[in-house]
Amino acid sequence: MSRLYLIRHAHAGDRLKWSGPDDARPLSEKGWRQARALVPLLAGEAFGAIASSPSLRCVQSVEPLATARHLAVEQDSRLLEGHDPDDTFAWLDARLTSESLVACTHGDIVPAVLELAAQAGAGLPEERRWPKGSTWVLERGERGWLRGQFLATPS
């Protein structure tokens, strides 16, 4: 069995108050606290890779975890905001055949991946939410998607 740790990026401040390119919007102090809190939250979990949207707020969200685990953050455009969710899901599904994966993405991709995992057989709770900094743990077995669990946003 492998697991997908699907993370919505941590708090990055108000999009409307940011004057630069949206992909360069950094984490706020609250976001950095959330990012650092992922380290103990996932301390007992086994995964071999960390992938992220190239957006700075996503990369920064998993940097403390990558540092703690001595892993590189692999940036992939399939995790970008606005990307085709079917393509993102197919890529994630293929990645999970060999190892568990942490993937940090955006607020539009998380619910789409959850829906596609449910359609593929994953048992998910009726109530689905994805606040900034939160994590979904989705399990995949040899025969497909099994179940998912929501982990609250670290404080």
Number of C-alpha atoms within 10 A of each C-alpha: 15 19 24 22 25 27 28 26 31 33 22 22 16 9 11 7 7 13 9 9 9 13 14 13 18 21 22 15 13 14 23 22 17 23 28 20 18 23 19 12 15 15 11 8 10 13 17 11 18 22 24 29 23 22 24 17 29 31 26 24 31 29 21 17 24 19 12 13 15 10 14 14 22 13 18 16 15 23 27 22 18 12 14 13 21 14 13 18 20 13 13 20 15 10 15 19 15 10 15 22 21 25 26 33 27 25 16 15 24 22 16 16 19 21 17 16 23 18 11 12 15 19 16 17 12 6 6 12 17 22 15 20 29 23 28 22 17 23 21 22 13 10 8 16 22 19 18 21 15 18 18 15 19 19 14
